[in-house]
């Protein structure tokens, strides 16, 4: 369990560095086909279906890889 938490922490650090110094690398995330973005005069609604499915698949693959 401790090794999984360490890996998650390292992954978050890497993502943070990428977002800080190279924001263009992740500009596609949240703008995929299937992500719903509705904007009206009263407000804005954003539901990232496709982005969250890809995130879930990636996390599942990473955890299954380290679980074995």
Secondary structure, DSSP 4 states (H G I P E B T S, - for coil): -HHHHHHHHHHHHHHHHHHHH-GGGGTTTT-STTEEEEE-SS-EEEEEHHHHHHHHHHHHHHHHHHH-
